[in-house]
Amino acid sequence: MLVNRLALRYEPLTQTHSVKDILAEKDAELRQKQREIDRLYGKLAAASPLTDAELRQTLAKALQRLAQEERQGL
């Protein structure tokens, strides 16, 4: 009986641990995407005839589209 209670107590910890792993993995993916966005923005800004404000507006629209696509994919 004691073993069953202990098993039930520790089961949520295992689930929490896996959720933490998933969150850490997603965080790493988002950081990698942000680095890629920053790199591409730098290339775009260097070669673009657009002003900084125009580039930022274009980037914001692209990020909104990306976020919408990711939400639809979930």
Backbone as a chain_set.jsonl record, in Angstrom:
{"seq": "MLVNRLALRYEPLTQTHSVKDILAEKDAELRQKQREIDRLYGKLAAASPLTDAELRQTLAKALQRLAQEERQGL", "coords": {"N": [[0.815, -1.191, 0.0], [1.904, 1.282, 0.807], [3.869, 1.56, -1.127], [2.328, 1.952, -3.445], [1.19, 4.47, -2.849], [3.475, 6.053, -2.82], [4.309, 5.784, -5.458], [2.223, 7.083, -6.768], [2.607, 9.649, -5.8], [5.036, 10.414, -6.947], [4.608, 10.284, -9.656], [3.411, 12.66, -10.848], [5.678, 14.318, -10.715], [7.388, 13.25, -12.62], [5.915, 13.79, -14.903], [5.918, 16.586, -14.772], [8.613, 17.036, -15.069], [9.019, 16.21, -17.725], [7.484, 18.125, -19.021], [8.935, 20.385, -18.394], [11.242, 19.792, -19.826], [10.234, 19.873, -22.424], [9.439, 22.566, -22.58], [11.942, 23.8, -22.304], [13.181, 22.9, -24.624], [11.536, 24.083, -26.581], [12.043, 26.754, -25.968], [14.74, 26.931, -26.646], [14.522, 26.488, -29.398], [13.068, 28.773, -30.148], [14.909, 30.769, -29.471], [16.936, 30.183, -31.304], [15.579, 30.7, -33.692], [15.178, 33.444, -33.338], [17.825, 34.373, -33.425], [18.41, 33.759, -36.083], [16.566, 35.395, -37.39], [17.541, 37.904, -36.584], [20.035, 37.841, -37.845], [19.304, 37.688, -40.56], [17.86, 40.068, -40.756], [19.891, 41.919, -40.435], [21.374, 41.477, -42.8], [19.438, 42.18, -44.681], [18.967, 44.866, -44.018], [21.431, 45.998, -44.626], [21.552, 45.849, -47.394], [19.3, 47.086, -48.366], [17.177, 49.552, -49.869], [15.267, 50.663, -48.325], [14.115, 52.654, -45.543], [15.119, 52.569, -42.054], [12.849, 52.507, -40.416], [10.899, 51.62, -42.231], [11.911, 49.089, -42.822], [11.707, 47.9, -40.296], [8.935, 47.882, -39.985], [8.181, 46.164, -42.077], [9.47, 43.843, -41.232], [8.086, 43.382, -38.828], [5.528, 42.783, -39.811], [6.12, 40.423, -41.207], [6.911, 38.772, -39.1], [4.499, 38.599, -37.713], [2.971, 37.173, -39.56], [4.42, 34.764, -39.553], [4.063, 33.945, -36.882], [1.312, 33.543, -36.913], [1.115, 31.439, -38.756], [2.488, 29.461, -37.329], [0.782, 29.135, -35.124], [-1.45, 28.086, -36.415], [-0.393, 25.715, -37.218], [-0.137, 24.294, -34.864]], "CA": [[0.0, 0.0, 0.0], [2.81, 2.431, 0.864], [4.524, 1.671, -2.429], [1.367, 2.555, -4.362], [1.075, 5.901, -2.55], [4.711, 6.693, -3.265], [4.285, 5.818, -6.92], [1.295, 8.137, -7.162], [3.212, 10.93, -5.453], [6.141, 10.748, -7.839], [4.179, 10.312, -11.05], [3.334, 14.026, -11.372], [7.009, 14.889, -10.882], [7.88, 12.79, -13.911], [5.201, 14.557, -15.922], [6.424, 17.945, -14.7], [9.96, 17.021, -15.642], [8.926, 16.154, -19.178], [6.981, 19.42, -19.464], [10.084, 21.294, -18.318], [12.11, 19.471, -20.966], [9.571, 20.378, -23.627], [9.545, 24.025, -22.556], [13.339, 24.154, -22.561], [13.425, 22.645, -26.042], [10.841, 25.13, -27.338], [12.766, 27.992, -25.724], [15.955, 26.868, -27.469], [14.104, 26.67, -30.793], [12.72, 30.184, -30.341], [16.147, 31.552, -29.453], [17.608, 29.954, -32.581], [14.825, 31.453, -34.702], [15.452, 34.867, -33.137], [19.177, 34.627, -33.953], [18.312, 33.725, -37.548], [15.858, 36.624, -37.786], [18.483, 39.013, -36.411], [21.053, 37.738, -38.898], [18.684, 38.05, -41.831], [17.531, 41.488, -40.709], [21.142, 42.642, -40.687], [21.667, 41.385, -44.241], [18.418, 42.952, -45.385], [19.193, 46.287, -43.756], [22.646, 46.433, -45.316], [21.376, 45.901, -48.848], [17.985, 47.597, -48.699], [16.986, 50.997, -50.044], [14.243, 51.106, -47.378], [14.589, 53.265, -44.302], [15.075, 51.673, -40.908], [11.446, 52.386, -39.99], [10.211, 50.769, -43.213], [12.393, 47.72, -42.614], [11.108, 47.396, -39.051], [7.518, 47.626, -40.247], [8.135, 44.964, -42.912], [9.84, 42.724, -40.366], [6.976, 43.139, -37.89], [4.469, 42.095, -40.57], [6.578, 39.064, -41.491], [6.86, 38.022, -37.842], [3.086, 38.33, -37.437], [2.57, 36.07, -40.443], [5.075, 33.562, -39.047], [3.369, 33.548, -35.647], [-0.012, 33.027, -37.295], [1.332, 30.12, -39.359], [2.85, 28.512, -36.266], [-0.432, 28.848, -34.351], [-2.295, 27.218, -37.222], [0.271, 24.413, -37.275], [-0.253, 23.61, -33.576]], "C": [[0.864, 1.262, 0.0], [3.504, 2.649, -0.478], [3.592, 2.323, -3.434], [1.223, 4.051, -4.113], [2.324, 6.654, -3.008], [4.741, 6.811, -4.785], [3.358, 6.927, -7.405], [1.875, 9.522, -6.873], [4.264, 11.349, -6.475], [5.751, 10.794, -9.307], [4.05, 11.739, -11.58], [4.702, 14.678, -11.556], [7.61, 14.481, -12.215], [7.211, 13.577, -15.035], [5.693, 16.0, -15.947], [7.804, 18.026, -15.34], [9.887, 17.009, -17.166], [8.378, 17.462, -19.742], [8.116, 20.444, -19.434], [11.031, 21.054, -19.488], [11.533, 20.029, -22.261], [9.691, 21.883, -23.693], [10.966, 24.485, -22.849], [13.684, 23.966, -24.036], [12.78, 23.722, -26.907], [11.558, 26.468, -27.175], [14.033, 28.041, -26.572], [15.624, 27.076, -28.946], [13.787, 28.133, -31.073], [13.956, 31.073, -30.34], [16.911, 31.4, -30.763], [16.901, 30.715, -33.7], [15.103, 32.94, -34.576], [16.84, 35.226, -33.653], [19.158, 34.674, -35.48], [17.616, 34.989, -38.066], [16.801, 37.816, -37.687], [19.541, 39.019, -37.508], [20.489, 38.176, -40.248], [18.317, 39.528, -41.881], [18.776, 42.325, -40.985], [21.517, 42.632, -42.159], [20.701, 42.247, -45.04], [18.67, 44.447, -45.232], [20.404, 46.805, -44.519], [22.43, 46.631, -46.81], [20.086, 46.589, -49.281], [17.967, 49.111, -48.898], [15.935, 51.549, -49.066], [14.877, 51.773, -46.158], [14.491, 52.248, -43.176], [13.633, 51.452, -40.449], [10.654, 51.489, -40.937], [10.624, 49.31, -43.056], [11.773, 47.111, -41.358], [9.642, 47.05, -39.242], [7.353, 46.349, -41.076], [8.471, 43.725, -42.09], [8.709, 42.38, -39.406], [5.836, 42.394, -38.59], [4.857, 40.645, -40.853], [6.527, 38.196, -40.239], [5.422, 37.701, -37.444], [2.588, 37.173, -38.29], [3.166, 34.752, -39.962], [4.375, 33.049, -37.791], [1.999, 32.953, -35.964], [0.118, 31.632, -37.915], [1.67, 29.076, -38.314], [1.644, 28.157, -35.41], [-1.353, 27.903, -35.109], [-1.706, 25.823, -37.297], [0.146, 23.63, -35.983], [-1.543, 22.958, -33.476]], "O": [[0.578, 2.208, -0.734], [3.699, 3.785, -0.909], [4.031, 3.173, -4.208], [1.143, 4.826, -5.066], [2.227, 7.767, -3.525], [5.158, 7.836, -5.324], [3.685, 7.634, -8.358], [1.647, 10.461, -7.636], [4.359, 12.526, -6.821], [6.515, 11.307, -10.124], [4.538, 12.014, -12.675], [4.875, 15.503, -12.453], [8.272, 15.286, -12.87], [7.864, 13.978, -15.998], [5.866, 16.578, -17.021], [8.112, 18.974, -16.063], [10.631, 17.737, -17.823], [8.771, 17.868, -20.836], [8.241, 21.269, -20.34], [11.559, 22.001, -20.072], [12.256, 20.586, -23.087], [10.011, 22.431, -24.748], [11.165, 25.462, -23.571], [14.395, 24.782, -24.622], [13.394, 24.218, -27.851], [11.669, 27.232, -28.134], [14.358, 29.079, -27.15], [16.358, 27.759, -29.66], [14.183, 28.674, -32.105], [14.041, 32.022, -31.118], [17.47, 32.369, -31.277], [17.554, 31.309, -34.557], [15.249, 33.631, -35.584], [17.013, 36.283, -34.26], [19.807, 35.523, -36.092], [18.038, 35.574, -39.063], [16.857, 38.645, -38.596], [19.898, 40.073, -38.033], [21.12, 38.937, -40.981], [18.446, 40.168, -42.924], [18.708, 43.33, -41.693], [21.928, 43.655, -42.707], [21.102, 42.957, -45.962], [18.595, 45.2, -46.203], [20.394, 47.936, -45.005], [23.061, 47.493, -47.42], [19.814, 46.661, -50.479], [18.65, 49.852, -48.192], [15.738, 52.762, -48.988], [16.019, 51.491, -45.797], [13.861, 51.201, -43.321], [13.248, 50.328, -40.129], [9.832, 50.688, -40.494], [9.792, 48.406, -43.146], [11.364, 45.95, -41.358], [9.161, 46.043, -38.722], [6.467, 45.542, -40.794], [7.831, 42.683, -42.235], [8.41, 41.204, -39.198], [5.249, 41.476, -38.017], [4.025, 39.744, -40.751], [6.146, 37.027, -40.302], [5.161, 36.632, -36.892], [1.87, 36.299, -37.806], [2.482, 33.728, -39.965], [4.126, 31.85, -37.66], [1.584, 31.972, -35.348], [-0.687, 30.747, -37.625], [1.204, 27.939, -38.391], [1.492, 27.004, -35.008], [-1.968, 27.02, -34.512], [-2.444, 24.847, -37.427], [0.306, 22.41, -35.995], [-1.838, 22.325, -32.463]]}, "num_chains": 1, "name": "protein.A"}
